């Protein structure tokens, strides 16, 4: 009788172990197949891109450091002129920061409304939740540079198309992140306000936003960092700001490489500065929320 009772648990343990090992082997097999497919796609994609390239990746690989070396050498020769050039392009830097700031503000407001209207349990019109979510999906799916190119064709070059393009993409991206935060909000306060006859706006303002405000501000600061880089990149397509000046300096070639170096210094210093400031305040917000 005791042998039978001992054999039963032992067999069940062996069955669990064998089942677990079989699952591990299947996972390893699937992971290996996925990695193989990834490598094949990467190799084939690189081969196609290299064939369509004007030159050839391997043929030009040894020249990858030529341009930075020319920029650095000319900047070093004219190093005494760099402070003056930095001052010359400072207004373009301010324009780039303004583009990012205004776009972030508009995008955050748009993302706030899209998130609240697209969150289950909080939406004013629950049947329209899929519609608002698809709108935010489309807004963040289209890259800023594509939107900017269309707007430049319609409105002409300048900071306004860049600002609108970044704001649209920011609203879609923040709507997704804001919605994930809002879904974890405690609905007891919302239900209490609803029982007193509060409107939807009052429930969101008094019941939801105080809970999610630290995370919302943290995500907004993070997007501001990203938007500074985006506004500089959009300058290459004629959207103004520091990127536009950098494109002109790089396109001119030798003789203006010192200007390109000064713009690089401005851009790099600005990104590092705002990264540090934003990270510091985001850490404060998250730590304060945790306490």
C-alpha positions as a Markdown table, in Angstrom:
| # | Residue | x | y | z |
|---|---|---|---|---|
| 1 | Unk | 0.0 | 0.0 | 0.0 |
| 2 | Unk | 2.8 | 2.3 | 0.9 |
| 3 | Unk | 4.7 | 1.5 | -2.3 |
| 4 | Unk | 1.6 | 2.5 | -4.3 |
| 5 | Unk | 1.3 | 5.8 | -2.5 |
| 6 | Unk | 5.0 | 6.6 | -3.0 |
| 7 | Unk | 4.9 | 5.6 | -6.7 |
| 8 | Unk | 2.0 | 8.0 | -7.5 |
| 9 | Unk | 3.7 | 11.3 | -6.5 |
| 10 | Unk | 7.0 | 10.2 | -8.0 |
| 11 | Unk | 5.3 | 9.6 | -11.3 |
| 12 | Unk | 3.5 | 12.9 | -11.2 |
| 13 | Unk | 6.7 | 14.8 | -10.5 |
| 14 | Unk | 8.5 | 13.0 | -13.4 |
| 15 | Unk | 5.5 | 13.8 | -15.7 |
| 16 | Unk | 5.7 | 17.5 | -14.7 |
| 17 | Unk | 9.5 | 17.6 | -15.3 |
| 18 | Unk | 9.2 | 15.9 | -18.7 |
| 19 | Unk | 6.4 | 18.3 | -19.7 |
| 20 | Unk | 8.5 | 21.3 | -18.6 |
| 21 | Unk | 11.5 | 20.1 | -20.5 |
| 22 | Unk | 9.4 | 19.6 | -23.6 |
| 23 | Unk | 8.1 | 23.1 | -23.4 |
| 24 | Unk | 11.6 | 24.5 | -22.9 |
| 25 | Unk | 12.8 | 22.6 | -26.0 |
| 26 | Unk | 9.9 | 23.9 | -28.0 |
| 27 | Unk | 10.6 | 27.5 | -26.9 |
| 28 | Unk | 14.3 | 27.1 | -27.8 |
| 29 | Unk | 13.3 | 25.7 | -31.2 |
| 30 | Unk | 10.9 | 28.6 | -31.9 |
| 31 | Unk | 13.4 | 31.1 | -30.7 |
| 32 | Unk | 16.1 | 29.6 | -32.9 |
| 33 | Unk | 13.7 | 29.7 | -35.9 |
| 34 | Unk | 12.8 | 33.3 | -35.2 |
| 35 | Unk | 16.4 | 34.3 | -34.9 |
| 36 | Unk | 17.2 | 32.5 | -38.2 |
| 37 | Unk | 14.4 | 34.2 | -40.0 |
| 38 | Unk | 15.6 | 37.6 | -38.6 |
| 39 | Unk | 19.1 | 37.0 | -39.8 |
| 40 | Unk | 17.9 | 36.0 | -43.3 |
| 41 | Unk | 15.7 | 39.0 | -43.6 |
| 42 | Unk | 18.5 | 41.3 | -42.4 |
| 43 | Unk | 21.0 | 39.8 | -44.8 |
| 44 | Unk | 18.6 | 39.9 | -47.8 |
| 45 | Unk | 17.5 | 43.5 | -46.9 |
| 46 | Unk | 21.2 | 44.6 | -46.6 |
| 47 | Unk | 22.0 | 43.0 | -50.0 |
| 48 | Unk | 19.0 | 44.8 | -51.7 |
| 49 | Unk | 19.9 | 48.1 | -50.1 |
| 50 | Unk | 23.5 | 47.8 | -51.1 |
| 51 | Unk | 22.6 | 47.0 | -54.7 |
| 52 | Unk | 20.4 | 50.0 | -54.9 |
| 53 | Unk | 22.9 | 52.3 | -53.3 |
| 54 | Unk | 24.6 | 54.8 | -55.6 |
| 55 | Unk | 28.0 | 53.6 | -54.6 |
| 56 | Unk | 28.5 | 50.5 | -52.5 |
| 57 | Unk | 28.7 | 50.0 | -48.7 |
| 58 | Unk | 31.9 | 48.0 | -48.7 |
| 59 | Unk | 33.5 | 50.2 | -51.3 |
| 60 | Unk | 32.9 | 53.4 | -49.3 |
| 61 | Unk | 33.3 | 52.0 | -45.8 |
| 62 | Unk | 36.9 | 53.1 | -45.6 |
| 63 | Unk | 35.9 | 56.7 | -46.3 |
| 64 | Unk | 33.4 | 56.9 | -43.4 |
| 65 | Unk | 35.7 | 59.0 | -41.3 |
| 66 | Unk | 36.8 | 61.5 | -44.1 |
| 67 | Unk | 33.9 | 63.9 | -43.6 |
| 68 | Unk | 34.2 | 64.2 | -39.8 |
| 69 | Unk | 38.0 | 64.6 | -40.1 |
| 70 | Unk | 37.6 | 67.4 | -42.6 |
| 71 | Unk | 35.0 | 69.2 | -40.3 |
| 72 | Unk | 37.2 | 68.8 | -37.2 |
| 73 | Unk | 40.4 | 69.9 | -39.0 |
| 74 | Unk | 38.8 | 73.0 | -40.5 |
| 75 | Unk | 37.1 | 73.8 | -37.2 |
| 76 | Unk | 40.4 | 73.5 | -35.3 |
| 77 | Unk | 42.1 | 75.8 | -37.8 |
| 78 | Unk | 39.4 | 78.4 | -37.3 |
| 79 | Unk | 38.9 | 77.7 | -33.6 |
| 80 | Unk | 39.1 | 81.3 | -32.7 |
| 81 | Unk | 36.1 | 82.0 | -34.8 |
| 82 | Unk | 33.9 | 79.4 | -33.1 |
| 83 | Unk | 32.5 | 81.6 | -30.3 |
| 84 | Unk | 31.4 | 84.2 | -32.8 |
| 85 | Unk | 29.8 | 81.5 | -35.0 |
| 86 | Unk | 28.0 | 80.0 | -32.0 |
| 87 | Unk | 26.6 | 83.5 | -31.3 |
| 88 | Unk | 25.6 | 83.8 | -34.9 |
| 89 | Unk | 23.5 | 80.6 | -34.9 |
| 90 | Unk | 22.1 | 81.1 | -31.4 |
| 91 | Unk | 18.8 | 82.6 | -32.8 |
| 92 | Unk | 18.3 | 79.5 | -34.9 |
| 93 | Unk | 18.8 | 77.4 | -31.8 |
| 94 | Unk | 16.1 | 79.4 | -30.0 |
| 95 | Unk | 13.8 | 78.9 | -33.0 |
| 96 | Unk | 14.4 | 75.1 | -32.8 |
| 97 | Unk | 13.6 | 75.1 | -29.0 |
| 98 | Unk | 10.5 | 77.1 | -29.6 |
| 99 | Unk | 9.3 | 74.7 | -32.3 |
| 100 | Unk | 9.8 | 71.8 | -29.9 |
| 101 | Unk | 8.2 | 73.6 | -26.9 |
| 102 | Unk | 5.0 | 74.8 | -28.8 |
| 103 | Unk | 4.6 | 71.4 | -30.5 |
| 104 | Unk | 5.0 | 69.5 | -27.2 |
| 105 | Unk | 2.4 | 71.8 | -25.5 |
| 106 | Unk | -0.1 | 71.4 | -28.3 |
| 107 | Unk | 0.6 | 67.7 | -28.6 |
| 108 | Unk | 0.2 | 67.1 | -24.9 |
| 109 | Unk | -3.2 | 68.9 | -24.8 |
| 110 | Unk | -4.4 | 66.9 | -27.8 |
| 111 | Unk | -3.0 | 63.6 | -26.4 |
| 112 | Unk | -4.8 | 64.4 | -23.1 |
| 113 | Unk | -8.2 | 64.6 | -24.7 |
| 114 | Unk | -7.6 | 61.6 | -27.0 |
| 115 | Unk | -6.5 | 59.5 | -24.0 |
| 116 | Unk | -9.5 | 60.3 | -21.9 |
| 117 | Unk | -11.9 | 59.9 | -24.7 |
| 118 | Unk | -10.3 | 56.6 | -25.7 |
| 119 | Unk | -9.9 | 54.9 | -22.2 |
| 120 | Unk | -12.4 | 52.3 | -21.0 |
| 121 | Unk | -14.3 | 53.4 | -18.0 |
| 122 | Unk | -13.5 | 57.1 | -18.5 |
| 123 | Unk | -14.7 | 57.9 | -22.0 |
| 124 | Unk | -17.5 | 60.3 | -22.4 |
| 125 | Unk | -18.8 | 58.3 | -25.4 |
| 126 | Unk | -17.9 | 54.6 | -24.9 |
| 127 | Unk | -19.0 | 53.6 | -28.3 |
| 128 | Unk | -16.5 | 56.0 | -29.9 |
| 129 | Unk | -13.5 | 54.6 | -28.0 |
| 130 | Unk | -12.3 | 52.6 | -31.1 |
| 131 | Unk | -12.6 | 55.7 | -33.2 |
| 132 | Unk | -10.4 | 57.9 | -30.9 |
| 133 | Unk | -7.9 | 55.1 | -30.6 |
| 134 | Unk | -7.6 | 54.6 | -34.3 |
| 135 | Unk | -7.1 | 58.4 | -34.7 |
| 136 | Unk | -4.2 | 58.3 | -32.2 |
| 137 | Unk | -2.8 | 55.3 | -34.0 |
| 138 | Unk | -2.8 | 57.1 | -37.3 |
| 139 | Unk | -1.3 | 60.3 | -35.8 |
| 140 | Unk | 1.7 | 58.5 | -34.3 |
| 141 | Unk | 2.1 | 56.0 | -37.2 |
| 142 | Unk | 3.0 | 58.7 | -39.8 |
| 143 | Unk | 6.5 | 60.1 | -39.3 |
| 144 | Unk | 7.0 | 63.8 | -38.6 |
| 145 | Unk | 9.1 | 64.2 | -41.7 |
| 146 | Unk | 6.4 | 62.9 | -43.9 |
| 147 | Unk | 3.8 | 65.3 | -42.4 |
| 148 | Unk | 6.3 | 68.2 | -42.6 |
| 149 | Unk | 7.0 | 67.5 | -46.3 |
| 150 | Unk | 3.3 | 67.7 | -47.1 |
| 151 | Unk | 2.8 | 70.8 | -45.0 |
| 152 | Unk | 5.9 | 72.5 | -46.6 |
| 153 | Unk | 4.3 | 71.8 | -50.0 |
| 154 | Unk | 1.1 | 73.5 | -48.8 |
| 155 | Unk | 2.3 | 76.2 | -46.5 |
| 156 | Unk | 5.9 | 76.8 | -47.7 |
| 157 | Unk | 9.1 | 76.5 | -45.7 |
| 158 | Unk | 9.5 | 77.7 | -42.2 |
| 159 | Unk | 8.9 | 76.7 | -38.6 |
| 160 | Unk | 5.1 | 76.5 | -38.8 |
| 161 | Unk | 5.0 | 73.2 | -40.8 |
| 162 | Unk | 7.6 | 71.7 | -38.4 |
| 163 | Unk | 5.6 | 72.7 | -35.4 |
| 164 | Unk | 2.4 | 71.3 | -36.8 |
| 165 | Unk | 4.0 | 68.0 | -37.9 |
| 166 | Unk | 5.7 | 67.4 | -34.5 |
| 167 | Unk | 2.5 | 68.4 | -32.6 |
| 168 | Unk | 0.4 | 65.8 | -34.6 |
| 169 | Unk | 2.9 | 63.0 | -34.0 |
| 170 | Unk | 3.3 | 64.0 | -30.3 |
| 171 | Unk | -0.5 | 64.0 | -29.7 |
| 172 | Unk | -0.7 | 60.4 | -31.1 |
| 173 | Unk | 2.3 | 59.2 | -29.1 |
| 174 | Unk | 1.2 | 60.8 | -25.8 |
| 175 | Unk | -2.4 | 59.6 | -26.3 |
| 176 | Unk | -1.2 | 56.0 | -26.2 |
| 177 | Unk | 1.0 | 56.5 | -23.1 |
| 178 | Unk | -1.6 | 58.7 | -21.3 |
| 179 | Unk | -4.3 | 56.1 | -22.0 |
| 180 | Unk | -2.2 | 53.3 | -20.4 |
| 181 | Unk | -1.8 | 55.4 | -17.3 |
| 182 | Unk | -5.4 | 56.4 | -17.1 |
| 183 | Unk | -6.6 | 52.8 | -17.3 |
| 184 | Unk | -4.9 | 52.2 | -14.0 |
| 185 | Unk | -6.5 | 55.1 | -12.2 |
| 186 | Unk | -8.8 | 54.4 | -9.2 |
| 187 | Unk | -12.4 | 54.9 | -10.3 |
| 188 | Unk | -13.9 | 55.3 | -6.8 |
| 189 | Unk | -13.4 | 59.1 | -6.9 |
| 190 | Unk | -14.9 | 59.3 | -10.4 |
| 191 | Unk | -17.9 | 57.3 | -9.2 |
| 192 | Unk | -18.3 | 59.5 | -6.1 |
| 193 | Unk | -18.3 | 62.6 | -8.2 |
| 194 | Unk | -20.8 | 61.1 | -10.6 |
| 195 | Unk | -23.1 | 60.4 | -7.7 |
| 196 | Unk | -23.1 | 64.1 | -6.8 |
| 197 | Unk | -24.1 | 65.1 | -10.4 |
| 198 | Unk | -20.7 | 66.2 | -11.6 |
| 199 | Unk | -20.2 | 66.6 | -15.3 |
| 200 | Unk | -17.7 | 64.5 | -17.3 |
| 201 | Unk | -15.2 | 67.4 | -17.4 |
| 202 | Unk | -15.5 | 67.8 | -13.6 |
| 203 | Unk | -15.0 | 64.1 | -13.1 |
| 204 | Unk | -11.9 | 64.0 | -15.2 |
| 205 | Unk | -10.5 | 67.3 | -13.8 |
| 206 | Unk | -11.1 | 66.4 | -10.1 |
| 207 | Unk | -11.1 | 62.6 | -10.1 |
| 208 | Unk | -8.6 | 61.4 | -12.7 |
| 209 | Unk | -6.1 | 64.1 | -13.4 |
| 210 | Unk | -4.8 | 64.5 | -9.8 |
| 211 | Unk | -3.9 | 60.7 | -9.9 |
| 212 | Unk | -2.2 | 60.7 | -13.3 |
| 213 | Unk | -0.7 | 64.2 | -13.4 |
| 214 | Unk | 2.9 | 63.1 | -12.3 |
| 215 | Unk | 3.1 | 60.4 | -15.0 |
| 216 | Unk | 1.5 | 62.7 | -17.6 |
| 217 | Unk | 4.1 | 65.4 | -16.9 |
| 218 | Unk | 6.9 | 62.9 | -16.9 |
| 219 | Unk | 5.9 | 61.6 | -20.4 |
| 220 | Unk | 5.5 | 65.1 | -21.6 |
| 221 | Unk | 9.0 | 66.1 | -20.6 |
| 222 | Unk | 10.3 | 62.9 | -22.3 |
| 223 | Unk | 8.5 | 63.9 | -25.5 |
| 224 | Unk | 10.0 | 67.4 | -25.2 |
| 225 | Unk | 13.5 | 65.8 | -25.4 |
| 226 | Unk | 12.5 | 63.8 | -28.4 |
| 227 | Unk | 10.9 | 66.8 | -30.1 |
| 228 | Unk | 14.1 | 68.9 | -29.8 |
| 229 | Unk | 15.9 | 66.3 | -31.9 |
| 230 | Unk | 12.9 | 66.1 | -34.3 |
| 231 | Unk | 12.8 | 69.8 | -34.8 |
| 232 | Unk | 16.5 | 69.8 | -35.7 |
| 233 | Unk | 16.0 | 67.0 | -38.1 |
| 234 | Unk | 13.1 | 68.6 | -39.8 |
| 235 | Unk | 15.2 | 71.6 | -40.6 |
| 236 | Unk | 17.0 | 69.5 | -43.2 |
| 237 | Unk | 13.8 | 69.5 | -45.3 |
| 238 | Unk | 13.4 | 73.3 | -45.1 |
| 239 | Unk | 11.4 | 73.5 | -41.8 |
| 240 | Unk | 13.6 | 76.2 | -40.3 |
| 241 | Unk | 15.6 | 76.2 | -37.1 |
| 242 | Unk | 19.1 | 75.0 | -36.5 |
| 243 | Unk | 18.7 | 72.0 | -38.8 |
| 244 | Unk | 18.1 | 74.3 | -41.8 |
| 245 | Unk | 21.4 | 76.2 | -41.0 |
| 246 | Unk | 23.2 | 72.9 | -40.6 |
| 247 | Unk | 22.0 | 71.6 | -43.9 |
| 248 | Unk | 23.2 | 74.8 | -45.7 |
| 249 | Unk | 26.6 | 74.6 | -44.0 |
| 250 | Unk | 27.1 | 71.0 | -44.8 |
| 251 | Unk | 25.9 | 71.4 | -48.4 |
| 252 | Unk | 28.4 | 74.3 | -49.0 |
| 253 | Unk | 31.3 | 72.0 | -48.2 |
| 254 | Unk | 34.9 | 73.0 | -47.4 |
| 255 | Unk | 35.1 | 76.6 | -46.3 |
| 256 | Unk | 32.0 | 76.5 | -44.1 |
| 257 | Unk | 32.9 | 73.4 | -42.1 |
| 258 | Unk | 33.7 | 75.6 | -39.2 |
| 259 | Unk | 30.1 | 76.8 | -39.2 |
| 260 | Unk | 28.9 | 73.2 | -39.3 |
| 261 | Unk | 31.1 | 72.4 | -36.3 |
| 262 | Unk | 29.7 | 75.4 | -34.4 |
| 263 | Unk | 26.1 | 74.2 | -35.1 |
| 264 | Unk | 27.0 | 70.7 | -34.0 |
| 265 | Unk | 28.3 | 72.1 | -30.7 |
| 266 | Unk | 25.2 | 74.1 | -30.2 |
| 267 | Unk | 22.9 | 71.2 | -31.0 |
| 268 | Unk | 24.8 | 68.7 | -28.9 |
| 269 | Unk | 25.1 | 71.0 | -25.9 |
| 270 | Unk | 21.3 | 71.8 | -26.1 |
| 271 | Unk | 20.3 | 68.1 | -26.3 |
| 272 | Unk | 22.5 | 67.1 | -23.4 |
| 273 | Unk | 21.3 | 70.1 | -21.3 |
| 274 | Unk | 17.6 | 69.4 | -21.8 |
| 275 | Unk | 18.2 | 65.6 | -21.3 |
| 276 | Unk | 19.7 | 66.2 | -17.9 |
| 277 | Unk | 17.2 | 68.8 | -16.8 |
| 278 | Unk | 14.2 | 66.7 | -18.0 |
| 279 | Unk | 15.6 | 63.5 | -16.4 |
| 280 | Unk | 16.1 | 65.3 | -13.1 |
| 281 | Unk | 12.5 | 66.6 | -13.0 |
| 282 | Unk | 11.1 | 63.3 | -14.2 |
| 283 | Unk | 12.9 | 61.4 | -11.4 |
| 284 | Unk | 11.5 | 63.9 | -8.9 |
| 285 | Unk | 8.0 | 63.4 | -10.3 |
| 286 | Unk | 8.2 | 59.6 | -10.1 |
| 287 | Unk | 9.8 | 59.6 | -6.7 |
| 288 | Unk | 7.2 | 62.0 | -5.4 |
| 289 | Unk | 4.5 | 59.8 | -6.7 |
| 290 | Unk | 6.0 | 56.7 | -5.1 |
| 291 | Unk | 6.2 | 58.4 | -1.7 |
